[in-house]
Amino acid sequence: NPNHATAYSNLGSILRDQGRVTEALMATRKAVELNPNYAKSHYNLGNILIDLGKLKDAELSIRKAIELDPDFAESHLNLGTILRDI
């Protein structure tokens, strides 16, 4: 299914783990586009943006993940790390 947001999100995570950050960014942005209400995609996007040194953009993505899923503990942890680094 070419419109399966979770598949794109998972692909982005795998690509990031392989160090293919640019491709990971594209896959994860596609996941967010297909399902903007999936917190995990916003969280994954934030992590990729951290890798790219785009901390302000990463902050926005992580905050969106928290907005969508306030109990997503990893997002809160990453937000604290981002704010510390900014």
C-alpha positions in Angstrom: 0.0 0.0 0.0 1.8 3.2 -1.2 -0.3 5.3 1.2 0.5 3.4 4.4 1.8 6.1 6.8 3.2 3.6 9.4 5.2 1.8 6.8 6.9 5.1 5.8 7.5 5.9 9.4 9.1 2.5 10.0 11.2 2.9 6.8 12.4 6.3 8.0 13.6 4.7 11.3 15.4 2.0 9.4 17.1 4.4 7.1 18.1 6.6 10.0 19.6 3.6 11.7 21.6 2.9 8.6 22.9 6.5 8.5 20.9 7.4 5.4 19.5 10.5 7.1 18.4 12.3 3.9 16.3 9.4 2.8 15.0 8.9 6.3 13.9 12.5 6.3 12.0 12.1 3.0 10.3 8.8 4.2 9.3 10.3 7.5 7.9 13.5 6.0 5.8 11.3 3.7 4.5 9.5 6.8 3.5 12.8 8.4 1.9 13.9 5.2 -0.2 10.7 4.9 -1.2 10.7 8.6 -0.6 13.9 10.5 -2.2 12.5 13.6 0.4 9.7 14.2 2.6 10.9 17.0 5.3 8.3 16.4 6.0 9.8 12.9 6.4 13.3 14.4 8.7 11.8 17.1 10.8 10.1 14.4 10.9 13.3 12.3 12.1 15.2 15.4 14.9 12.6 15.9 16.0 12.9 12.3 16.0 16.7 12.5 18.2 16.5 15.6 20.7 14.4 13.6 20.7 17.1 11.0 21.3 19.8 13.6 17.9 21.5 13.0 17.0 21.8 16.7 14.2 24.4 16.3 12.5 22.3 13.7 13.1 19.2 15.8 11.5 21.0 18.8 8.3 21.6 16.7 8.1 18.0 15.6 8.5 16.7 19.2 6.0 19.2 20.5 3.5 17.9 17.9 4.1 14.3 19.0 3.4 15.4 22.6 0.3 17.2 21.6 -1.0 14.1 19.8 0.1 11.7 22.6 0.7 13.4 25.9 1.7 10.1 27.5 4.6 9.5 24.9 7.4 9.6 27.5 10.2 9.5 24.9 8.9 12.6 23.4 9.1 14.5 26.7 12.6 13.2 27.2 13.7 14.4 23.7 12.1 17.7 24.2 14.1 18.3 27.3 17.3 17.4 25.5 16.5 19.7 22.6 15.7 22.6 24.9 18.9 22.0 26.8 20.9 22.0 23.6 19.2 25.1 22.2 
